Amino acid sequence: MRIQSLTLALFTLISVGCNQRDAQNKGVEVDELWYEQAAEDWMQALPVGNGRLGAMIFGNPDIEHLQLNEDSMWPGGPTLGDSKGTVEDLVALRALIDQGKVHQADKFIVDKFSHLEVTRSHQTAGDLFLDFKRKGEVTDYYRGLDLDKAVATVSYKVDGDQFTEKIIASNVDDALIISLETTAEKGLDFDIQLSRPMDKGAPTVSVTTHNSDELIMDGMVTQRGGVVENKPYPMQEGVEFQTRLRATTEGGTIEPSDGILELNGVRKAVIYLVTKTSFYHQDFKAKAQENLNEVASKSFDELLRRHSQDFGEFYDRVNFSLGSSDLDSLPTDKRLQRYKDGQVDLDLQTKLFDYGRYLLISSSREGTNPANLQGIWNNHISAPWNADYHLNINLQMNYWPSMVANLSELQQPLFDFSDRLLQRGKKTAKEQYGIQRGAVMHHTTDLWAPAFMFSSQPYWGSWIHGGGWLAQHYWDHYRFTQDADFLENRAYPFMKEIALFYMDWLQKDATTGKWVSYPETSPENSYLAADGKPAAVSKGAAMGHQIIAEVFDNALSAAKVLNINDEFTQELKAKRADLSPGIVLGEDGRILEWDKPYKEPEKGHRHLSHLYALHPGDAITEATPEQFKAAKKTIDYRLEHGGAGTGWSRAWMISFNARLFDKASAEENINKFFQISIADNLFDEHPPFQIDGNFGYTAGVIELLLQSHEGFLRILPSLPENWSEGSISGIKARGNIEVGITWDQNKLTQLSLVSPETKSVEVKYGDIKKKLSLKADQPLILDASLNSKTNN
Ligand code: FUC
């Protein structure tokens, strides 16, 4: 094995791809993923995206394939179904739980309140094929994704002639743009074709040519294999769209023919592709034409310049290094294999960190829909879990890096979407539970933002805290950005609606005198009831009470900032004072997941919902030592029983380790994440592909280096032993403080802090804790003793 990888390393050192090689010759470090062959399957293809529109690039020299994506490609519409259930049903349901009839309660909750399973999925936008009809020998193959500039490149020689293809997904010009170039005297001969997979045998698009150089693909998203209420429910209507493509060339000819563009003798070509949908625009066809005319009036170089500048404004904010990048001379898939074979690759860890930032910038920009379970990249008509928005961790995890990695603007799509959900959630609260105030959201939703319950199983579907968890993002957005306007006009109204629902949902427990939330479930998990059979519904559960407590606390903190003291805040305080605790320890020292210490059928379950208060919540810290210890015990128990099996669960584990200052486990979980959950294109695998793990990993890395949830900044709280030297800059702490950290031999060497406002901040490194003064926009540079380097 060893000899093999050494030979491989030597071989690849001589045969590195031309971009990498060129860059190294020029002494420029390129942050890239790169490969020596075309992608054979989708999980090897490389993603580009402008937040809404994107593609997976295969780089095939025979027939190049770009699988296309757009974030509003959904069947159906906003009108599917109404909330179910009545107030009487809720009373009856609670009575069953009070009487300990949990199996009946499990059945009742689904029968009365749920729409059962609904399958309607985010879908592929289709495919672009470039048929090169190649005959010659292909050598010097290179396929790469430059993360700094967000440019994908495919290059190779054909019978000695150089061919180069560059692809960008531009946000500023709202288009995919592909440039093709050859040094061959006779130029390139190729066909351009657009298509989209059939939906259960029915065509989903029609493709026509326009003028002599355009292809137009018109269609509507359908899902003939749709399911509603567990029954087949063919959806023959959905979002309408138009994809429009124009080719321009230098030299050669373009001939339209039967829905195809034929290009001959072309030395240089640029293909411009736009997609507009009825979700965003009533006049989407006119918009597509307008968009195409605008983008096609610019040269590729100009578009590339505009795109790289725009992308760089986000990407360049953060820099992370763990020392040597020598292994950049190895193709990414070979490096990954080396890692899987047991050779830890620290620089690949930094690449995956950067990739998380790249993916968020590419799948979530102001005005777009939020990143779904696959970001925007999806080649299915019916995707795993519908590539939708799961609210019991997945959607939130997508946005974990947004604040800490200094990408706060990219959270806007989450808030725009959540505000839509809030409107639907108010209706659901009223109709489904008879609760007149506030809003509720269940475990999953989709483009149309339904908030009602839809699942045939109580243990995943009847969870009611989607909105409560989202409320944390609103409050944290304020804590990080200090944007008072956002707090007043977006965060507080959202938090208040969620709190109002909870206030009316809570029931006084006759025995404890505490407010209890029920029916409750703990996401996707079940316990063994007294008869030894699995049950889901319980009278209170850890996560529910932790989330409710957090919503109440954060709403009260927000009210304080906003100087609000009214009936609502008074009522909130009273309910909060008597709320059932969300963190209760069992006799074995672990945190209870439900109301009682039940036996667990799946001891290594992937969700660690009862540790919400440790992360992403902040109620369990060093300042609560017993709970802190119990959290560690809870995690160890899960891991001993095969926990963290999925990519996202492993990524979450890294953040847990960070919060518990458990460096050794963090190191181990990072290695396992690479070894088990990362594919050749560095996408996270549940399996299958699920992008939350990518984002969770990037957030977890920062959590190891900087924490700010306790009211002060912790520097290098959980630095893994093998990250002995390194640096990170541009990351953010709560209070809108930008932080740079450099370390050597596992010890801090320099800390820099900068804030746009003059303020004091408390900082802790090891045993040293100091209160420091920051002057507006003036970086404060500190040494390992947290003494100012500048003033000395
Ligand atoms: C949650 C998880 C699953 C999966 C799905 C999309 O329901 O429990 O593992 O990630 O979301």
Residues whose N, C-alpha, C, O or C-beta is under 5 A from the ligand:
A	BS01	FUC	W385 H390 N394 E524
